[in-house]
Amino acid sequence: MSKQFRDYLKKIGSGAHTSKDLSRAEAADAMALMLTQAATPAQIGAFLIAHRIKRPTGEELAGMLDAYDQLGPKVPALDSGKPVAILSQPYDGRDRTFPLSPLTALLLASAGCPVLQHGGERTPTKEGVPLIDLWRCLGVDWRPFSLAQIQESLANLNLGFVYLPRQFPLAQDLIPYREQIGKRPPLATLELIWAPYSGPCYVVAGFVHPPTETMIQRALTLRGVEKFTTVKGLEGSCDLPQERPAIIGLYDFNQGDNPLTRLRLHAEDYGLGGKNPLWTDLTDAQRLMTATLAGEPTPLVPALLWNSGFYLWRHCALDSLGAGINLARELLSGGQAREKLTQIQRLCKTGMKK
């Protein structure tokens, strides 16, 4: 048993009137003690549920990210110096709406904008479809890749994926606690803003509840991240909704006293409104994604143009959202996104042989 960890647990778990927040340094130490299993299973489970009840602060999330940096993987920086977009989604996946970020990543990569994703297998408590399963539907298996091979893919093809069980087993070992405590712990918020990359990043964080956005903003600001984007996305992901306004925060601390630009974007203003595509199963997902990349008019196309257009605008420094949507349409209809997938499939096969 870790006496130091017990002190942290007592501090956050003393109840609504007497519990206290951890400092950034204390949160980093507590996270490290959990990752290395210096804390006992009883202590870890108690901490995760007590922290959820108390609610994490931005300072605590910043400290926990510090521990991830210390003990977790980092894909080496690209020689080009290009900023890499970190497009993730909640690790416990999606089960209501169709996840578009693998297709969005392909369109961004086709435009020369590097994208890095991360995640693992189906995760409690939601057990929704994870990104790794969607990539396997597309004929891409990121699981065997080393950090060097991920960097190779990122450098040559503008796409990479950090597979948690292989690259960060310490964090993977904490996943079973989610099922045991029956609730999402604050680690779920941590994963939305983790950037396992050693060079300049463009972090995009999805959220559902406004307090989560505030915590994310505080944590990234404390860690010196100058530019990032928050999205009130579908099921907490980076996917912009079509049925309601897309509420987005553009944070740029180089702008002086007003770092936040708040956007409320309407897909219908660009002819892309309608119902958000619904999730069914992996067989249907494989059919729809393949047909979409082949240029067929599937139900995914308007949503993909809406999402990819936005991220092309922000990540590729285009003049307008309309220009981003037009570029997305060209990359999809011209076959560049499909060709990018073919290239990644080839690299994936050679990577598995190394």
C-alpha positions as CSV (number, residue, x, y, z in Angstrom):
1,M,0.0,0.0,0.0
2,S,1.2,3.5,-0.8
3,K,0.9,5.8,2.2
4,Q,1.4,8.8,0.0
5,F,-1.4,7.7,-2.3
6,R,-3.6,7.2,0.7
7,D,-3.1,10.8,1.7
8,Y,-4.2,11.9,-1.8
9,L,-7.2,9.7,-1.5
10,K,-8.2,11.2,1.8
11,K,-7.8,14.7,0.4
12,I,-10.2,14.2,-2.5
13,G,-12.5,11.7,-0.9
14,S,-13.5,13.4,2.4
15,G,-17.0,14.4,1.3
16,A,-18.7,17.5,-0.2
17,H,-17.8,19.8,2.6
18,T,-14.2,18.8,3.5
19,S,-12.7,17.4,0.4
20,K,-9.9,19.4,-1.3
21,D,-8.5,19.6,-4.8
22,L,-5.0,18.3,-5.5
23,S,-2.3,20.5,-6.8
24,R,-0.9,19.9,-10.2
25,A,2.2,18.2,-8.7
26,E,0.1,16.0,-6.4
27,A,-2.2,15.0,-9.3
28,A,0.9,14.1,-11.4
29,D,2.2,12.0,-8.5
30,A,-1.1,10.3,-7.9
31,M,-1.4,9.4,-11.6
32,A,2.1,8.0,-11.7
33,L,1.3,5.9,-8.6
34,M,-1.7,4.5,-10.4
35,L,0.0,3.9,-13.7
36,T,2.9,2.0,-12.0
37,Q,0.5,0.1,-9.7
38,A,2.4,1.4,-6.6
39,A,-1.1,2.1,-5.4
40,T,-3.2,-1.0,-4.6
41,P,-6.3,-2.0,-6.6
42,A,-8.5,-0.9,-3.7
43,Q,-6.8,2.5,-3.6
44,I,-7.0,3.0,-7.3
45,G,-10.7,2.1,-7.5
46,A,-11.5,4.3,-4.6
47,F,-9.6,7.2,-6.1
48,L,-11.3,7.0,-9.5
49,I,-14.8,7.0,-8.1
50,A,-14.0,9.7,-5.5
51,H,-12.4,11.9,-8.1
52,R,-15.5,11.4,-10.3
53,I,-17.8,12.5,-7.5
54,K,-15.6,15.5,-6.6
55,R,-15.1,16.4,-10.3
56,P,-11.6,17.0,-11.5
57,T,-10.1,20.5,-11.9
58,G,-8.1,21.8,-14.8
59,E,-5.0,21.8,-12.6
60,E,-5.5,18.1,-11.7
61,L,-6.0,17.2,-15.4
62,A,-2.8,19.1,-16.3
63,G,-0.9,17.2,-13.6
64,M,-2.3,13.8,-14.8
65,L,-1.2,14.7,-18.3
66,D,2.3,15.5,-16.9
67,A,2.4,11.9,-15.7
68,Y,1.3,10.6,-19.1
69,D,4.1,12.6,-20.6
70,Q,6.6,11.1,-18.2
71,L,5.5,7.5,-18.5
72,G,3.7,7.2,-21.8
73,P,4.8,7.0,-25.5
74,K,5.6,9.9,-27.7
75,V,5.7,9.6,-31.5
76,P,9.0,11.3,-32.6
77,A,8.5,14.7,-34.2
78,L,8.3,15.0,-38.0
79,D,11.4,16.6,-39.7
80,S,9.0,18.8,-41.7
81,G,7.9,20.6,-38.4
82,K,4.3,20.5,-39.6
83,P,1.8,20.6,-36.7
84,V,0.0,17.3,-36.3
85,A,-3.8,17.2,-35.7
86,I,-4.8,15.0,-32.8
87,L,-8.3,13.7,-33.7
88,S,-9.6,11.3,-31.1
89,Q,-12.9,10.3,-29.5
90,P,-14.0,8.9,-26.1
91,Y,-12.3,5.6,-25.6
92,D,-15.6,3.9,-24.8
93,G,-16.6,4.7,-28.3
94,R,-19.9,5.5,-30.1
95,D,-23.2,3.5,-30.2
96,R,-25.7,6.0,-31.6
97,T,-24.2,8.0,-34.4
98,F,-21.7,7.0,-37.1
99,P,-18.1,7.9,-36.2
100,L,-16.6,9.9,-39.1
101,S,-13.1,10.7,-37.9
102,P,-11.2,7.9,-39.8
103,L,-12.7,9.2,-43.0
104,T,-12.0,12.8,-42.0
105,A,-8.4,11.8,-41.2
106,L,-8.1,10.3,-44.7
107,L,-9.3,13.5,-46.4
108,L,-7.0,15.6,-44.2
109,A,-4.0,13.4,-45.0
110,S,-4.9,13.6,-48.7
111,A,-4.5,17.4,-48.4
112,G,-1.1,17.1,-46.8
113,C,-2.3,17.7,-43.2
114,P,-0.8,15.1,-40.8
115,V,-3.3,13.4,-38.4
116,L,-2.6,11.2,-35.4
117,Q,-5.3,9.2,-33.6
118,H,-5.1,7.0,-30.5
119,G,-7.2,4.5,-28.6
120,G,-7.7,0.8,-27.9
121,E,-10.3,-1.9,-28.0
122,R,-13.9,-1.7,-26.7
123,T,-13.9,0.0,-23.4
124,P,-16.3,0.1,-20.4
125,T,-18.7,1.5,-19.6
126,K,-20.3,2.3,-22.9
127,E,-18.5,-0.5,-24.9
128,G,-19.2,1.5,-28.1
129,V,-17.4,1.0,-31.4
130,P,-13.7,2.2,-31.1
131,L,-11.6,3.8,-33.8
132,I,-9.4,0.7,-34.1
133,D,-12.4,-1.4,-35.3
134,L,-13.4,1.2,-37.9
135,W,-9.8,1.2,-39.3
136,R,-9.9,-2.6,-39.5
137,C,-13.1,-2.3,-41.5
138,L,-11.1,-0.2,-43.9
139,G,-8.4,-2.9,-44.1
140,V,-5.9,-1.1,-41.9
141,D,-4.6,-2.7,-38.7
142,W,-2.6,-0.3,-36.6
143,R,-2.1,-2.7,-33.7
144,P,1.4,-4.2,-34.6
145,F,3.0,-0.8,-35.3
146,S,6.0,0.4,-33.3
147,L,6.5,4.1,-32.6
148,A,9.1,4.2,-35.4
149,Q,6.6,2.7,-37.8
150,I,3.9,5.1,-36.7
151,Q,6.3,8.0,-37.4
152,E,7.1,6.6,-40.8
153,S,3.4,6.5,-41.7
154,L,2.9,10.0,-40.3
155,A,5.9,11.3,-42.2
156,N,5.2,9.6,-45.5
157,L,1.4,9.4,-45.6
158,N,0.3,12.0,-43.0
159,L,-1.5,9.4,-40.9
160,G,-0.7,7.5,-37.7
161,F,-2.4,5.7,-34.8
162,V,-1.2,5.0,-31.3
163,Y,-2.7,1.7,-30.1
164,L,-2.9,1.9,-26.3
165,P,-2.5,-1.8,-25.4
166,R,0.8,-2.0,-27.3
167,Q,2.2,1.5,-26.9
168,F,1.0,2.4,-23.3
169,P,0.3,-0.8,-21.4
170,L,0.5,1.0,-18.1
171,A,-2.6,3.0,-19.1
172,Q,-4.2,0.0,-20.6
173,D,-4.0,-1.8,-17.2
174,L,-6.3,0.8,-15.7
175,I,-9.1,0.2,-18.2
176,P,-10.6,-2.8,-16.3
177,Y,-11.4,-0.4,-13.3
178,R,-14.0,1.3,-15.4
179,E,-16.1,-1.8,-15.5
180,Q,-15.5,-2.5,-11.9
181,I,-16.6,0.9,-10.7
182,G,-19.4,1.1,-13.2
183,K,-18.7,4.8,-14.2
184,R,-16.5,6.8,-16.4
185,P,-13.6,8.0,-14.3
186,P,-11.8,11.4,-15.0
187,L,-9.3,9.4,-17.1
188,A,-12.0,9.6,-19.8
189,T,-11.6,13.3,-20.0
190,L,-7.8,13.0,-19.9
191,E,-7.9,10.8,-23.0
192,L,-9.7,13.5,-24.9
193,I,-6.8,15.9,-24.6
194,W,-3.8,13.5,-24.5
195,A,-1.3,14.2,-27.4
196,P,1.2,11.3,-27.7
197,Y,3.4,13.3,-30.1
198,S,6.7,15.1,-29.4
199,G,6.3,17.9,-31.9
200,P,3.8,20.8,-32.5
201,C,0.2,19.6,-32.2
202,Y,-3.3,20.9,-33.2
203,V,-5.3,19.3,-30.4
204,V,-9.1,18.9,-31.0
205,A,-11.1,17.9,-28.0
206,G,-14.7,16.8,-28.1
207,F,-17.0,17.4,-25.2
208,V,-20.7,17.0,-24.1
209,H,-21.1,19.2,-21.0
210,P,-19.9,22.8,-20.8
211,P,-18.0,22.2,-17.5
212,T,-15.8,19.7,-19.3
213,E,-14.8,22.3,-21.9
214,T,-13.8,24.6,-19.1
215,M,-11.6,21.9,-17.5
216,I,-10.0,21.1,-20.9
217,Q,-9.3,24.8,-21.5
218,R,-7.7,25.2,-18.1
219,A,-5.6,22.0,-18.4
220,L,-4.2,22.8,-21.8
221,T,-3.6,26.4,-20.9
222,L,-1.5,25.4,-17.9
223,R,0.5,23.0,-20.1
224,G,1.4,25.8,-22.4
225,V,-0.7,24.7,-25.4
226,E,-1.1,27.9,-27.4
227,K,-3.7,26.7,-29.9
228,F,-6.5,24.1,-29.6
229,T,-10.1,23.6,-30.6
230,T,-13.0,22.3,-28.5
231,V,-16.1,20.9,-30.2
232,K,-19.5,20.1,-28.6
233,G,-19.5,17.0,-30.8
234,L,-21.6,13.9,-31.3
235,E,-21.3,11.7,-28.2
236,G,-18.3,13.7,-27.0
237,S,-16.3,13.2,-30.2
238,C,-14.8,15.6,-32.7
239,D,-17.6,15.0,-35.2
240,L,-19.6,18.1,-35.9
241,P,-23.4,17.6,-35.7
242,Q,-25.7,18.3,-38.7
243,E,-29.0,18.5,-36.8
244,R,-28.1,21.3,-34.4
245,P,-25.6,24.1,-34.4
246,A,-22.0,23.1,-34.1
247,I,-20.7,24.9,-31.0
248,I,-16.9,25.3,-31.3
249,G,-14.2,27.0,-29.3
250,L,-11.1,28.2,-31.2
251,Y,-8.4,29.0,-28.6
252,D,-5.3,31.0,-29.7
253,F,-3.3,32.5,-26.8
254,N,-1.2,34.5,-29.3
255,Q,-4.2,36.7,-29.7
256,G,-3.6,38.5,-26.4
257,D,-6.4,39.3,-24.0
258,N,-9.1,37.5,-26.0
259,P,-7.8,34.0,-26.8
260,L,-11.3,32.4,-27.4
261,T,-13.3,32.7,-30.6
262,R,-16.7,31.1,-30.3
263,L,-18.3,29.7,-33.4
264,R,-21.9,28.5,-33.9
265,L,-22.0,26.8,-37.3
266,H,-25.0,25.5,-39.1
267,A,-24.6,22.7,-41.7
268,E,-27.8,23.7,-43.4
269,D,-26.2,27.1,-44.3
270,Y,-23.8,25.1,-46.6
271,G,-26.4,22.7,-48.0
272,L,-25.2,19.9,-45.7
273,G,-27.9,19.8,-43.0
274,G,-30.0,16.8,-42.2
275,K,-30.0,13.9,-39.8
276,N,-26.8,12.7,-38.3
277,P,-25.9,9.3,-39.8
278,L,-26.9,6.5,-37.4
279,W,-24.6,3.7,-36.2
280,T,-25.7,0.2,-36.9
281,D,-22.9,-2.4,-37.0
282,L,-19.4,-3.0,-38.4
283,T,-20.7,-4.9,-41.5
284,D,-22.8,-1.9,-42.5
285,A,-20.0,0.5,-41.6
286,Q,-17.6,-1.3,-43.9
287,R,-20.0,-1.1,-46.8
288,L,-20.8,2.6,-46.2
289,M,-17.2,3.7,-45.7
290,T,-16.0,1.8,-48.8
291,A,-18.8,3.2,-51.0
292,T,-18.2,6.7,-49.7
293,L,-14.5,6.6,-50.6
294,A,-15.5,5.2,-54.0
295,G,-17.4,8.4,-54.7
296,E,-20.9,6.9,-54.3
297,P,-23.7,9.1,-52.9
298,T,-24.0,7.5,-49.5
299,P,-25.7,8.9,-46.4
300,L,-22.3,9.6,-45.0
301,V,-21.2,12.1,-47.7
302,P,-22.9,15.3,-46.4
303,A,-21.7,14.7,-42.9
304,L,-18.2,13.9,-44.1
305,L,-18.0,17.0,-46.2
306,W,-19.3,19.1,-43.3
307,N,-16.7,17.6,-40.9
308,S,-13.7,17.4,-43.3
309,G,-14.5,20.9,-44.6
310,F,-14.2,22.4,-41.2
311,Y,-11.0,20.6,-40.3
312,L,-9.4,21.4,-43.6
313,W,-10.3,25.0,-43.1
314,R,-8.7,25.1,-39.6
315,H,-5.8,22.7,-40.1
316,C,-4.7,23.7,-43.6
317,A,-5.2,27.4,-43.1
318,L,-7.8,27.9,-45.9
319,D,-9.6,31.2,-46.4
320,S,-13.0,30.0,-45.4
321,L,-15.2,27.1,-44.3
322,G,-16.7,27.1,-47.8
323,A,-13.2,26.6,-49.3
324,G,-12.7,23.7,-46.9
325,I,-15.9,22.0,-48.0
326,N,-15.1,22.5,-51.6
327,L,-11.6,21.0,-51.1
328,A,-13.2,18.0,-49.2
329,R,-15.6,17.5,-52.1
330,E,-12.7,17.5,-54.6
331,L,-10.6,15.1,-52.6
332,L,-13.5,12.7,-52.3
333,S,-14.8,12.8,-55.8
334,G,-11.3,12.9,-57.3
335,G,-10.3,9.7,-55.6
336,Q,-7.4,11.1,-53.6
337,A,-8.9,10.0,-50.3
338,R,-9.4,6.5,-51.6
339,E,-5.8,6.4,-52.9
340,K,-4.6,7.5,-49.5
341,L,-6.3,4.6,-48.0
342,T,-4.7,2.2,-50.5
343,Q,-1.3,3.6,-49.6
344,I,-1.9,3.1,-45.9
345,Q,-3.1,-0.4,-46.5
346,R,0.2,-1.2,-48.3
347,L,2.3,0.4,-45.6
348,C,0.3,-1.5,-43.0
349,K,1.1,-4.8,-44.6
350,T,4.8,-4.1,-44.9
351,G,4.8,-2.8,-41.3
352,M,3.3,-6.0,-40.0
353,K,6.2,-7.9,-41.7
354,K,8.9,-5.9,-40.0
